[in-house]
Amino acid sequence: MATEGGNKAVVAALLANTGIAVTKFIAFLLTGFSSMLAESIHSLADAGNQVLLLVGGKRSKREATEEHPFGFGRERYLYAFVVSIVLFSVGGLFALYEAYHKYHELQEGHAGGLDGKWRLVPLFVLGIAIVLESLSFRTAIVEGNKVRGKQGWWSFIRKAKSPELPVILLEDLAALVGLVAAFLAVSLSLLTHNAYFDVAGTGFIGVLLIVVAVILAIEMKSLLIGEAASKDSIAKIRGAIEATPGVTLIIHLKTLHIAPEELLVAAKIGVEADASGADISEVIDTAERNLRTAEPMAQQVFLEPDVFRPDHVPDERPTPPSAPSH
């Protein structure tokens, strides 16, 4: 299932980022490279984000209550949205601040760890981090391939209803690009004895994280507001209803994801004008069974029977009464 694949990718990323964050921070303490500090905070933020995703997944499984009759499935979207905020503030803004701070240190004549005996440690740490992050990214890609079908990766990230895999894919991609940028920045700084390359690398990492955070926030906001089922799911639902004996047509159909793997379906269906109450009840029951068989995610189904009149256009958004005149 998509949830299991997402959790596997989350756990893999959590383990990788926790170890990477510790080694990066040690390298920063030994050398003073701002790129290493930015990357250690980046990895720490990523590890915290993966914990948030796991917590959101656990809380979303709570049973429905009277106050929340449709359950808590959308908590996964909420926690994924919080991830984007953490990535933006803790990761991106901190890296930009560190670049600014290091720039002013250089203006005052502080060169950082360019000549220290530990100056090559960051390259060793970054090399290992690139390998570990690549393995985590590979896990996310393998799990993503199981559920994305024929979609391209960007389309999958934009249209996926389960937030975990898109979040991990974007985080791991940003982490790999950031690691390569940090490796280049530190290497150029050591080769040229010009620490401004370190500043540039730190600033690049900050901008990268902010861009990824904004993309995540936009996608999670859309899911939080409420997205309809995919075109494939809608086609299955529509086909199952229309194939039900006694249904003359679908007058209108609306779907909403109330959880990544749970759909609410509301439809008004046309029935024969001379059908009895018992006949209509049987049509609705049969349509619901067919619908749930065709699309198992359709857990909440509400079908309203009607006799369709071609000259009638239903007003689904009634105009509120005008304010009383004074």
TORVODO-438952 format. One line per 5 residues: number of its first residue (from 1); their letters; for each residue x, y, z of N, C-alpha, C. Coordinates in Angstrom, 2 decimals, m for minus. Layout:
N
NUM> a> X,Y,Z,X,Y,Z,X,Y,Z  ... .
//
This chain:
326
1> mateg> 0.83,m1.19,0.00,0.00,0.00,0.00,0.87,1.25,0.00  0.27,2.37,m0.45,1.02,3.62,m0.53,1.51,4.06,0.84  0.67,3.85,1.89,1.05,4.27,3.23,2.29,3.52,3.70  2.32,2.20,3.47,3.46,1.40,3.90,4.72,1.82,3.18  4.60,2.06,1.87,5.76,2.51,1.10,6.24,3.87,1.57 .
6> gnkav> 5.29,4.76,1.88,5.66,6.07,2.37,6.37,5.99,3.70  5.87,5.15,4.61,6.50,5.01,5.92,7.90,4.42,5.81  8.08,3.48,4.89,9.40,2.89,4.69,10.39,3.94,4.24  9.97,4.80,3.31,10.84,5.88,2.83,11.12,6.88,3.95  10.10,7.16,4.78,10.27,8.11,5.89,11.29,7.59,6.89 .
11> vaall> 11.18,6.32,7.27,12.10,5.72,8.25,13.52,5.71,7.70  13.66,5.34,6.42,15.00,5.33,5.81,15.62,6.71,5.83  14.82,7.73,5.50,15.33,9.10,5.51,15.65,9.57,6.93  14.83,9.18,7.90,15.06,9.57,9.29,16.39,9.02,9.80  16.65,7.75,9.56,17.90,7.13,10.01,19.11,7.79,9.35 .
16> antgi> 18.98,8.02,8.03,20.11,8.63,7.31,20.38,10.05,7.81  19.32,10.86,7.95,19.51,12.26,8.31,19.99,12.45,9.75  19.58,11.56,10.65,20.03,11.68,12.04,21.54,11.47,12.13  22.03,10.40,11.48,23.47,10.16,11.49,24.24,11.24,10.76  23.71,11.69,9.64,24.39,12.73,8.85,24.47,14.03,9.62 .
21> avtkf> 23.40,14.40,10.32,23.37,15.67,11.05,24.46,15.70,12.12  24.63,14.60,12.82,25.65,14.54,13.88,27.05,14.70,13.30  27.36,13.96,12.24,28.71,14.03,11.65,28.99,15.40,11.03  27.98,16.00,10.42,28.17,17.34,9.84,28.47,18.36,10.93  27.74,18.26,12.03,27.94,19.25,13.09,29.33,19.11,13.71 .
26> iafll> 29.79,17.88,13.86,31.14,17.65,14.38,32.17,18.27,13.42  31.93,18.08,12.11,32.85,18.66,11.12,32.83,20.18,11.19  31.67,20.77,11.44,31.60,22.23,11.57,32.40,22.70,12.80  32.24,22.00,13.92,32.97,22.39,15.13,34.47,22.31,14.94  34.92,21.36,14.12,36.36,21.19,13.89,36.93,22.21,12.91 .
31> tgfss> 36.09,22.71,11.99,36.61,23.54,10.90,36.02,24.93,10.83  34.76,25.10,11.26,34.13,26.40,11.18,33.53,26.74,9.83  33.46,25.78,8.90,32.85,26.05,7.59,31.35,26.28,7.76  30.87,27.43,7.27,29.44,27.73,7.40,28.58,26.78,6.57  29.13,26.28,5.46,28.38,25.31,4.66,28.07,24.06,5.47 .
36> mlaes> 29.01,23.66,6.33,28.80,22.48,7.16,27.73,22.74,8.21  27.73,23.94,8.79,26.70,24.27,9.77,25.33,24.31,9.11  25.25,24.94,7.92,23.98,25.00,7.21,23.48,23.60,6.87  24.39,22.73,6.44,24.00,21.36,6.09,23.62,20.54,7.33  24.30,20.79,8.46,23.93,20.05,9.68,22.54,20.46,10.16 .
41> ihsla> 22.23,21.75,10.09,20.89,22.21,10.46,19.86,21.69,9.47  20.24,21.65,8.19,19.36,21.09,7.15,19.01,19.64,7.48  20.02,18.83,7.79,19.77,17.43,8.11,18.96,17.27,9.39  19.24,18.14,10.36,18.48,18.10,11.62,17.02,18.44,11.36  16.78,19.45,10.53,15.41,19.82,10.18,14.71,18.68,9.45 .
46> dagnq> 15.44,18.04,8.52,14.86,16.91,7.78,14.49,15.76,8.72  15.38,15.46,9.68,15.10,14.39,10.64,13.85,14.73,11.46  13.76,15.99,11.90,12.57,16.41,12.64,11.32,16.32,11.79  11.45,16.65,10.50,10.31,16.56,9.60,9.83,15.12,9.44  10.77,14.20,9.37,10.38,12.79,9.23,9.67,12.29,10.48 .
51> vlllv> 10.08,12.78,11.64,9.36,12.44,12.87,7.94,12.99,12.80  7.79,14.22,12.29,6.45,14.81,12.15,5.58,13.98,11.22  6.15,13.49,10.12,5.36,12.67,9.19,4.91,11.37,9.86  5.79,10.76,10.64,5.42,9.52,11.34,4.34,9.78,12.38  4.47,10.90,13.11,3.45,11.25,14.10,2.11,11.52,13.42 .
56> ggkrs> 2.15,12.26,12.31,0.92,12.53,11.58,0.25,11.27,11.08  1.07,10.32,10.60,0.51,9.04,10.13,m0.14,8.27,11.26  0.47,8.30,12.44,m0.09,7.57,13.59,m1.39,8.22,14.07  m1.39,9.54,14.16,m2.58,10.24,14.66,m3.75,10.15,13.67  m3.44,10.00,12.40,m4.51,9.93,11.40,m5.32,8.64,11.49 .
61> kreat> m4.78,7.64,12.19,m5.45,6.34,12.28,m6.45,6.27,13.42  m6.61,7.36,14.17,m7.57,7.34,15.27,m8.99,7.13,14.75  m9.81,6.51,15.60,m11.20,6.25,15.23,m11.98,7.56,15.15  m12.99,7.57,14.28,m13.86,8.74,14.14,m14.61,8.98,15.45  m14.89,10.25,15.72,m15.63,10.62,16.92,m16.87,11.39,16.52 .
66> eehpf> m17.70,11.69,17.50,m18.91,12.47,17.21,m18.54,13.85,16.69  m17.46,14.41,17.22,m17.03,15.74,16.78,m16.33,15.69,15.43  m15.69,14.57,15.13,m15.00,14.38,13.85,m15.52,13.10,13.19  m16.73,13.16,12.63,m17.39,11.95,12.12,m16.69,11.31,10.93  m15.87,12.06,10.21,m15.16,11.50,9.07,m13.74,11.08,9.43 .
71> gfgre> m13.42,11.05,10.72,m12.11,10.58,11.14,m11.04,11.68,11.10  m9.80,11.24,11.18,m8.67,12.17,11.31,m7.63,11.98,10.20  m8.06,11.42,9.08,m7.13,11.12,8.00,m6.38,12.33,7.47  m7.01,13.49,7.52,m6.37,14.68,6.94,m5.28,15.26,7.85  m5.10,14.67,9.03,m3.98,15.11,9.87,m2.66,14.86,9.16 .
76> rylya> m2.61,13.88,8.29,m1.38,13.64,7.53,m1.04,14.84,6.66  m2.05,15.51,6.13,m1.81,16.71,5.34,m1.33,17.85,6.24  m1.94,17.95,7.43,m1.57,19.02,8.35,m0.10,18.90,8.75  0.31,17.70,9.13,1.71,17.52,9.56,2.67,17.73,8.40  2.27,17.35,7.19,3.12,17.59,6.03,3.24,19.09,5.75 .
81> fvvsi> 2.17,19.84,6.02,2.23,21.30,5.86,3.19,21.90,6.89  3.15,21.39,8.12,4.08,21.84,9.15,5.52,21.56,8.73  5.73,20.43,8.05,7.06,20.10,7.53,7.59,21.22,6.64  6.73,21.73,5.76,7.17,22.80,4.85,7.55,24.05,5.62  6.82,24.33,6.71,7.14,25.51,7.53,8.48,25.32,8.23 .
86> vlfsv> 8.72,24.12,8.77,9.99,23.84,9.45,11.15,23.94,8.46  10.95,23.37,7.26,12.01,23.41,6.25,12.32,24.84,5.84  11.28,25.67,5.75,11.45,27.07,5.35,12.18,27.86,6.43  11.70,27.72,7.68,12.24,28.55,8.76,13.55,28.00,9.32  13.53,26.75,9.80,14.72,26.19,10.43,15.82,25.93,9.41 .
91> gglfa> 15.45,25.41,8.24,16.46,25.09,7.23,16.86,26.28,6.38  15.92,26.81,5.61,16.23,27.85,4.63,16.65,29.17,5.24  15.85,29.71,6.15,16.17,31.02,6.72,17.44,30.97,7.56  17.65,29.86,8.27,18.88,29.76,9.06,20.11,29.75,8.16  20.04,29.02,7.04,21.18,28.97,6.13,21.49,30.35,5.56 .
96> lyeay> 20.44,31.09,5.21,20.67,32.45,4.69,21.27,33.35,5.76  20.78,33.19,6.99,21.36,33.99,8.09,22.84,33.63,8.29  23.14,32.33,8.23,24.53,31.90,8.43,25.43,32.43,7.31  24.92,32.46,6.08,25.70,33.02,4.97,25.98,34.51,5.22  24.95,35.21,5.66,25.10,36.64,5.97,26.12,36.85,7.09 .
101> hkyhe> 26.01,36.03,8.15,26.90,36.14,9.29,28.35,35.83,8.89  28.54,34.77,8.09,29.90,34.39,7.67,30.50,35.46,6.76  29.67,36.08,5.93,30.16,37.15,5.04,30.73,38.30,5.86  30.03,38.67,6.92,30.52,39.79,7.74,31.75,39.38,8.53  31.86,38.11,8.90,33.08,37.64,9.56,34.28,37.78,8.62 .
106> lqegh> 34.08,37.42,7.36,35.17,37.53,6.38,35.56,38.99,6.15  34.56,39.85,6.19,34.86,41.28,6.03,35.75,41.78,7.16  35.63,41.11,8.31,36.43,41.51,9.47,37.76,40.76,9.54  38.03,39.88,8.55,39.31,39.21,8.48,39.39,37.82,9.06  38.24,37.21,9.36,38.23,35.85,9.88,38.08,34.87,8.72 .
111> aggld> 39.03,33.98,8.53,39.04,33.10,7.36,38.35,31.77,7.58  37.99,31.39,8.80,37.33,30.10,9.03,38.36,28.98,9.15  38.05,27.80,8.68,38.92,26.63,8.87,39.75,26.29,7.65  40.17,27.30,6.87,40.89,27.02,5.62,42.29,26.45,5.87  42.91,26.79,6.98,44.28,26.35,7.23,44.41,25.41,8.42 .
116> gkwrl> 43.30,25.02,9.02,43.36,24.16,10.19,43.72,22.73,9.83  44.16,21.98,10.83,44.57,20.60,10.57,43.38,19.70,10.22  42.17,20.16,10.53,40.97,19.37,10.25,40.28,19.81,8.96  40.96,20.62,8.15,40.29,21.26,7.03,39.72,20.28,6.00  40.29,19.05,5.92,39.79,18.08,4.95,38.64,17.22,5.49 .
121> vplfv> 38.37,17.36,6.78,37.29,16.56,7.39,35.94,16.81,6.72  35.57,18.07,6.42,34.26,18.30,5.79,34.08,17.54,4.47  35.16,17.45,3.69,35.03,16.73,2.40,34.75,15.25,2.65  35.40,14.69,3.64,35.18,13.28,3.99,33.75,13.07,4.47  33.30,13.96,5.35,31.94,13.86,5.89,30.90,14.04,4.79 .
126> lgiai> 31.11,15.03,3.95,30.16,15.29,2.87,30.11,14.14,1.88  31.27,13.52,1.61,31.29,12.37,0.71,30.46,11.21,1.25  30.61,10.93,2.55,29.81,9.86,3.17,28.34,10.24,3.16  28.05,11.51,3.46,26.66,11.97,3.49,26.00,11.84,2.13  26.74,12.12,1.07,26.19,11.98,m0.28,25.81,10.52,m0.55 .
131> vlesl> 26.66,9.59,m0.12,26.37,8.17,m0.30,25.12,7.77,0.48  25.05,8.16,1.76,23.90,7.79,2.59,22.62,8.43,2.08  22.70,9.69,1.68,21.51,10.39,1.17,21.06,9.78,m0.15  22.02,9.32,m0.96,21.67,8.66,m2.21,20.89,7.37,m1.95  21.30,6.63,m0.93,20.59,5.40,m0.58,19.17,5.70,m0.11 .
136> sfrta> 19.03,6.76,0.69,17.69,7.16,1.15,16.83,7.60,m0.03  17.43,8.37,m0.95,16.70,8.84,m2.13,16.29,7.67,m3.01  17.19,6.67,m3.10,16.88,5.48,m3.89,15.67,4.74,m3.31  15.60,4.64,m1.98,14.46,3.99,m1.34,13.17,4.73,m1.68  13.20,6.07,m1.63,12.02,6.86,m1.96,11.61,6.66,m3.42 .
141> ivegn> 12.60,6.57,m4.32,12.30,6.36,m5.73,11.67,4.99,m5.96  12.24,3.96,m5.31,11.71,2.60,m5.45,10.26,2.54,m4.97  9.98,3.13,m3.81,8.62,3.12,m3.28,7.69,3.98,m4.14  8.21,5.08,m4.67,7.40,5.93,m5.54,7.03,5.24,m6.83  7.98,4.46,m7.38,7.70,3.73,m8.62,6.57,2.72,m8.47 .
146> kvrgk> 6.34,2.26,m7.24,5.30,1.27,m7.01,3.90,1.86,m7.11  3.79,3.17,m6.95,2.45,3.78,m6.90,2.22,4.87,m7.95  3.27,5.36,m8.60,3.06,6.49,m9.51,2.54,6.09,m10.87  2.62,4.79,m11.21,2.10,4.33,m12.50,2.87,4.93,m13.66  2.14,5.49,m14.63,2.76,6.06,m15.82,3.03,7.56,m15.69 .
151> qgwws> 2.74,8.12,m14.55,2.97,9.55,m14.35,4.45,9.88,m14.32  4.79,11.06,m14.79,6.14,11.55,m14.58,6.32,11.93,m13.12  7.57,12.14,m12.71,7.83,12.42,m11.30,7.19,13.73,m10.85  7.27,14.76,m11.67,6.67,16.04,m11.28,5.16,15.92,m11.18  4.56,15.21,m12.13,3.12,14.99,m12.08,2.73,14.19,m10.84 .
156> firka> 3.54,13.19,m10.50,3.27,12.38,m9.31,3.30,13.24,m8.05  4.30,14.11,m7.94,4.41,14.97,m6.76,3.24,15.93,m6.69  2.82,16.45,m7.85,1.71,17.40,m7.88,0.36,16.75,m7.58  0.17,15.50,m8.02,m1.15,14.88,m7.95,m1.30,13.82,m6.86  m0.21,13.45,m6.20,m0.30,12.41,m5.18,m1.19,12.86,m4.03 .
161> kspel> m2.01,11.95,m3.54,m2.89,12.26,m2.41,m2.26,11.87,m1.08  m1.28,10.95,m1.10,m0.54,10.61,0.12,0.67,11.53,0.20  0.81,12.29,1.28,1.85,13.32,1.33,3.26,12.81,1.59  3.40,11.62,2.20,4.72,11.21,2.68,5.75,11.06,1.56  5.41,10.33,0.50,6.38,10.10,m0.56,6.80,11.38,m1.28 .
166> pvill> 5.85,12.25,m1.69,6.28,13.51,m2.31,7.18,14.34,m1.41  6.86,14.38,m0.10,7.68,15.16,0.84,9.09,14.59,0.90  9.20,13.27,1.05,10.52,12.64,1.16,11.30,12.78,m0.15  10.63,12.63,m1.27,11.31,12.78,m2.56,11.91,14.18,m2.70  11.12,15.20,m2.39,11.62,16.57,m2.52,12.71,16.86,m1.49 .
171> edlaa> 12.52,16.37,m0.26,13.54,16.60,0.77,14.85,15.92,0.40  14.78,14.67,m0.05,16.01,13.95,m0.39,16.70,14.57,m1.60  15.90,15.01,m2.58,16.49,15.68,m3.74,17.20,16.96,m3.32  16.51,17.75,m2.48,17.12,18.99,m2.00,18.38,18.69,m1.19  18.32,17.62,m0.40,19.49,17.26,0.42,20.68,16.89,m0.46 .
176> lvglv> 20.43,16.10,m1.51,21.53,15.71,m2.41,22.13,16.91,m3.12  21.27,17.77,m3.64,21.76,18.97,m4.34,22.53,19.86,m3.36  21.99,20.00,m2.15,22.68,20.81,m1.14,24.02,20.23,m0.75  24.11,18.91,m0.64,25.38,18.27,m0.30,26.42,18.48,m1.39  26.00,18.35,m2.63,26.93,18.57,m3.74,27.40,20.02,m3.75 .
181> aafla> 26.45,20.95,m3.50,26.81,22.37,m3.46,27.81,22.63,m2.32  27.54,22.02,m1.16,28.45,22.21,m0.03,29.83,21.62,m0.33  29.86,20.44,m0.96,31.13,19.80,m1.31,31.93,20.70,m2.24  31.26,21.25,m3.25,31.94,22.14,m4.19,32.42,23.42,m3.50  31.56,23.97,m2.63,31.91,25.22,m1.94,33.13,25.03,m1.05 .
186> vslsl> 33.13,23.94,m0.28,34.26,23.68,0.61,35.52,23.39,m0.19  35.39,22.60,m1.27,36.55,22.27,m2.11,37.17,23.52,m2.72  36.33,24.39,m3.27,36.84,25.62,m3.88,37.46,26.54,m2.84  36.85,26.57,m1.66,37.42,27.40,m0.59,38.81,26.92,m0.20  38.98,25.59,m0.10,40.28,25.04,0.27,41.31,25.22,m0.84 .
191> lthna> 40.88,25.03,m2.10,41.81,25.14,m3.21,42.27,26.57,m3.44  41.37,27.52,m3.28,41.68,28.93,m3.60,42.00,29.76,m2.36  41.78,29.17,m1.18,41.91,29.93,0.07,41.02,31.16,0.06  39.87,31.00,m0.56,38.88,32.07,m0.64,37.59,31.57,0.01  37.34,32.01,1.23,36.18,31.52,2.00,34.86,32.07,1.48 .
196> yfdva> 34.91,32.99,0.52,33.64,33.49,m0.03,32.90,32.39,m0.81  33.63,31.38,m1.29,32.95,30.24,m1.90,32.09,29.51,m0.87  32.58,29.45,0.36,31.81,28.84,1.45,30.53,29.63,1.71  30.66,30.96,1.68,29.49,31.83,1.86,28.47,31.59,0.75  28.97,31.52,m0.49,28.08,31.31,m1.63,27.37,29.97,m1.52 .
201> gtgfi> 28.11,28.93,m1.12,27.47,27.62,m0.96,26.41,27.62,0.11  26.67,28.30,1.21,25.69,28.39,2.29,24.44,29.12,1.83  24.63,30.22,1.11,23.48,30.97,0.60,22.67,30.16,m0.39  23.37,29.39,m1.25,22.67,28.55,m2.23,21.80,27.51,m1.51  22.35,26.91,m0.46,21.59,25.90,0.30,20.34,26.54,0.89 .
206> gvlli> 20.46,27.75,1.41,19.30,28.44,1.98,18.22,28.69,0.95  18.61,29.20,m0.21,17.63,29.47,m1.27,16.97,28.17,m1.74  17.77,27.11,m1.88,17.25,25.82,m2.31,16.18,25.31,m1.36  16.46,25.39,m0.06,15.50,24.89,0.93,14.22,25.72,0.94  14.35,27.01,0.76,13.16,27.86,0.73,12.29,27.53,m0.48 .
211> vvavi> 12.92,27.31,m1.63,12.16,26.96,m2.84,11.41,25.65,m2.63  12.09,24.63,m2.10,11.44,23.34,m1.85,10.31,23.49,m0.83  10.55,24.29,0.21,9.53,24.50,1.24,8.28,25.16,0.65  8.47,26.13,m0.23,7.33,26.80,m0.85,6.53,25.83,m1.72  7.24,25.00,m2.50,6.55,24.00,m3.33,5.73,23.05,m2.45 .
216> laiem> 6.33,22.57,m1.36,5.62,21.68,m0.45,4.41,22.37,0.17  4.57,23.62,0.58,3.47,24.34,1.22,2.30,24.50,0.26  2.59,24.81,m1.01,1.52,24.97,m2.00,0.76,23.67,m2.20  1.51,22.56,m2.32,0.86,21.27,m2.56,0.06,20.81,m1.33  0.62,20.97,m0.15,m0.08,20.54,1.06,m1.29,21.42,1.35 .
221> kslli> m1.20,22.71,1.03,m2.34,23.59,1.22,m3.51,23.13,0.36  m3.22,22.73,m0.86,m4.28,22.25,m1.76,m4.95,21.01,m1.18  m4.16,20.09,m0.61,m4.73,18.88,m0.02,m5.51,19.20,1.25  m5.04,20.16,2.03,m5.73,20.55,3.25,m7.10,21.16,2.92  m7.14,21.99,1.91,m8.41,22.61,1.52,m9.39,21.55,1.06 .
226> geaas> m8.88,20.54,0.37,m9.73,19.45,m0.10,m9.64,19.28,m1.61  m9.10,18.13,m2.04,m8.98,17.85,m3.47,m9.94,16.73,m3.87  m10.38,16.80,m5.11,m11.25,15.75,m5.65,m10.42,14.50,m5.94  m11.12,13.42,m6.22,m10.45,12.18,m6.60,m9.73,12.37,m7.93  m8.81,11.49,m8.24,m8.10,11.55,m9.52,m9.06,11.25,m10.66 .
231> kdsia> m8.65,11.58,m11.86,m9.50,11.33,m13.02,m9.81,9.85,m13.18  m8.83,9.00,m12.90,m9.05,7.55,m13.00,m10.10,7.09,m12.00  m10.01,7.58,m10.76,m10.98,7.20,m9.74,m12.38,7.68,m10.09  m12.47,8.91,m10.58,m13.78,9.45,m10.97,m14.39,8.64,m12.10  m13.54,8.22,m13.05,m14.03,7.41,m14.16,m14.56,6.07,m13.66 .
236> kirga> m13.86,5.46,m12.70,m14.33,4.19,m12.13,m15.67,4.37,m11.42  m15.75,5.43,m10.63,m16.99,5.69,m9.88,m18.15,5.96,m10.83  m17.90,6.80,m11.81,m18.95,7.13,m12.77,m19.40,5.89,m13.55  m18.44,5.08,m13.98,m18.78,3.88,m14.74,m19.58,2.89,m13.91  m19.23,2.75,m12.61,m19.94,1.81,m11.75,m21.38,2.25,m11.51 .
241> ieatp> m21.58,3.55,m11.34,m22.95,4.05,m11.11,m23.78,3.92,m12.38  m23.21,4.34,m13.51,m23.96,4.31,m14.76,m24.31,2.90,m15.20  m23.49,1.92,m14.78,m23.75,0.53,m15.16,m24.80,m0.14,m14.28  m25.25,0.55,m13.25,m26.25,m0.02,m12.34,m27.63,0.00,m12.98  m28.32,m1.13,m13.03,m29.67,m1.16,m13.59,m30.61,m0.23,m12.81 .
246> gvtli> m31.38,0.55,m13.54,m32.31,1.48,m12.90,m31.79,2.90,m12.84  m30.47,3.10,m13.06,m29.90,4.45,m13.09,m29.96,4.95,m14.52  m30.70,6.03,m14.73,m30.82,6.57,m16.09,m29.64,7.45,m16.46  m29.08,8.17,m15.49,m27.91,9.02,m15.74,m27.41,9.56,m14.41  m26.22,10.13,m14.43,m25.69,10.85,m13.27,m25.93,12.33,m13.50 .
251> ihlkt> m26.74,12.92,m12.64,m27.07,14.35,m12.80,m25.88,15.20,m12.39  m25.29,14.91,m11.25,m24.02,15.53,m10.89,m23.30,14.64,m9.89  m21.98,14.76,m9.87,m21.12,13.91,m9.05,m20.00,14.75,m8.46  m19.79,14.59,m7.14,m18.70,15.31,m6.47,m17.93,14.34,m5.59  m16.62,14.50,m5.56,m15.76,13.66,m4.73,m14.83,14.54,m3.92 .
256> lhiap> m14.37,14.00,m2.79,m13.45,14.73,m1.92,m12.60,13.75,m1.15  m11.29,13.99,m1.12,m10.40,13.16,m0.31,m10.49,13.63,1.14  m11.06,12.80,2.01,m11.10,13.11,3.43,m9.92,12.45,4.15  m9.15,11.70,3.42,m7.89,11.10,3.85,m7.19,10.66,2.58  m5.88,10.42,2.63,m5.18,10.01,1.41,m5.76,8.77,0.74 .
261> eellv> m6.25,7.83,1.53,m6.80,6.59,0.96,m8.29,6.47,1.24  m8.97,7.60,1.42,m10.41,7.55,1.71,m11.12,8.68,0.98  m12.19,8.32,0.28,m12.95,9.28,m0.51,m14.36,9.45,0.02  m14.84,10.68,m0.07,m16.26,10.96,0.11,m16.86,11.16,m1.27  m17.94,10.46,m1.56,m18.60,10.55,m2.87,m20.05,10.97,m2.66 .
266> aakig> m20.44,12.05,m3.32,m21.82,12.52,m3.26,m22.32,12.68,m4.69  m23.46,12.07,m4.98,m23.97,12.11,m6.36,m25.49,12.19,m6.36  m26.02,12.88,m7.33,m27.46,12.85,m7.59,m27.65,12.03,m8.86  m28.44,10.95,m8.74,m28.61,10.04,m9.87,m30.05,10.06,m10.35  m30.21,9.96,m11.65,m31.53,9.91,m12.24,m32.11,8.50,m12.17 .
271> veada> m33.38,8.40,m11.81,m34.09,7.11,m11.79,m35.36,7.23,m12.62  m35.97,6.08,m12.91,m37.20,6.09,m13.70,m38.30,6.83,m12.95  m39.10,7.60,m13.70,m40.15,8.41,m13.08,m41.22,7.55,m12.40  m41.46,6.36,m12.93,m42.51,5.52,m12.36,m41.97,4.48,m11.38  m40.70,4.60,m10.96,m40.11,3.63,m10.04,m40.72,3.78,m8.65 .
276> sgadi> m40.96,2.67,m7.99,m41.51,2.70,m6.63,m40.41,3.00,m5.63  m40.81,3.28,m4.39,m39.83,3.54,m3.35,m38.90,2.37,m3.13  m39.47,1.16,m3.16,m38.65,m0.04,m2.98,m37.66,m0.21,m4.13  m38.12,0.08,m5.34,m37.25,m0.03,m6.51,m36.08,0.96,m6.40  m36.41,2.20,m6.00,m35.38,3.23,m5.88,m34.35,2.84,m4.81 .
281> sevid> m34.85,2.31,m3.68,m33.95,1.87,m2.61,m33.00,0.79,m3.10  m33.53,m0.15,m3.90,m32.70,m1.22,m4.43,m31.65,m0.67,m5.41  m32.05,0.30,m6.21,m31.11,0.91,m7.16,m29.96,1.59,m6.41  m30.29,2.34,m5.36,m29.26,3.04,m4.60,m28.31,2.06,m3.93  m28.87,1.01,m3.30,m28.02,0.01,m2.63,m27.10,m0.68,m3.63 .
286> taern> m27.63,m1.03,m4.79,m26.82,m1.70,m5.81,m25.73,m0.76,m6.33  m26.09,0.50,m6.55,m25.12,1.48,m7.04,m23.98,1.67,m6.04  m24.32,1.70,m4.74,m23.29,1.85,m3.71,m22.34,0.66,m3.70  m22.89,m0.55,m3.81,m22.03,m1.74,m3.82,m21.13,m1.74,m5.04  m21.69,m1.42,m6.20,m20.89,m1.38,m7.42,m19.78,m0.33,m7.33 .
291> lrtae> m20.14,0.80,m6.75,m19.19,1.92,m6.64,m18.02,1.53,m5.74  m18.34,0.96,m4.59,m17.27,0.60,m3.64,m16.41,m0.53,m4.18  m17.00,m1.41,m4.98,m16.21,m2.48,m5.59,m15.24,m1.91,m6.63  m15.74,m0.96,m7.42,m14.91,m0.36,m8.48,m13.81,0.53,m7.90  m14.12,1.24,m6.80,m13.15,2.15,m6.18,m13.21,1.95,m4.67 .
296> pmaqq> m12.35,1.07,m4.12,m12.39,0.77,m2.68,m12.14,1.98,m1.78  m11.51,3.03,m2.31,m11.28,4.22,m1.48,m12.58,4.95,m1.14  m13.65,4.68,m1.88,m14.94,5.35,m1.66,m15.59,4.78,m0.40  m15.22,5.34,0.76,m15.72,4.85,2.04,m16.99,5.55,2.48  m17.12,6.82,2.16,m18.31,7.59,2.52,m19.08,7.91,1.24 .
301> vflep> m20.24,7.28,1.08,m21.00,7.41,m0.16,m22.41,7.92,0.15  m22.81,8.97,m0.56,m24.14,9.54,m0.39,m24.76,9.71,m1.78  m25.80,8.94,m2.06,m26.48,8.98,m3.36,m27.90,9.51,m3.17  m28.25,10.47,m3.97,m29.59,11.07,m3.91,m30.34,10.77,m5.21  m31.49,10.11,m5.14,m32.24,9.81,m6.36,m33.07,11.01,m6.80 .
306> dvfrp> m33.26,11.14,m8.09,m34.06,12.23,m8.64,m34.56,11.81,m10.02  m35.60,12.46,m10.45,m36.09,12.27,m11.82,m35.56,13.43,m12.63  m34.72,13.12,m13.58,m34.04,14.17,m14.33,m35.00,14.83,m15.32  m34.97,16.19,m15.31,m35.74,16.96,m16.29,m34.75,17.83,m17.06  m34.66,17.63,m18.37,m33.67,18.36,m19.17,m33.78,19.87,m19.05 .
311> dhvpd> m34.97,20.39,m18.75,m35.15,21.84,m18.70,m34.82,22.43,m17.33  m34.39,21.55,m16.39,m34.10,22.03,m15.03,m32.60,22.05,m14.78  m32.11,23.21,m14.41,m30.69,23.35,m14.06,m30.61,23.54,m12.56  m30.10,22.55,m11.81,m30.07,22.66,m10.35,m29.15,23.77,m9.88  m29.63,24.54,m8.92,m28.81,25.59,m8.32,m28.14,25.01,m7.10 .
316> erptp> m26.86,24.60,m7.26,m26.16,23.91,m6.17,m25.56,24.89,m5.17  m25.54,26.15,m5.51,m25.02,27.16,m4.60,m26.09,28.23,m4.39  m27.04,27.98,m3.50,m28.12,28.94,m3.32,m27.61,30.31,m2.89  m28.22,31.32,m3.45,m27.82,32.69,m3.13,m28.30,33.04,m1.74  m27.41,33.52,m0.87,m27.84,33.88,0.49,m28.81,35.04,0.46 .
321> psaps> m29.71,35.08,1.44,m30.69,36.18,1.46,m30.00,37.53,1.57  m30.53,38.52,0.88,m29.91,39.84,0.90,m30.10,40.46,2.27  m29.18,41.33,2.61,m29.25,42.01,3.92,m30.46,42.91,3.97  m31.14,42.99,5.10,m32.32,43.84,5.19,m31.94,45.30,5.01  m32.80,46.03,4.33,m32.54,47.46,4.08,m32.82,48.26,5.34 .
326> h> m32.12,49.34,5.49,m32.30,50.21,6.66,m33.01,51.47,6.25 .
//
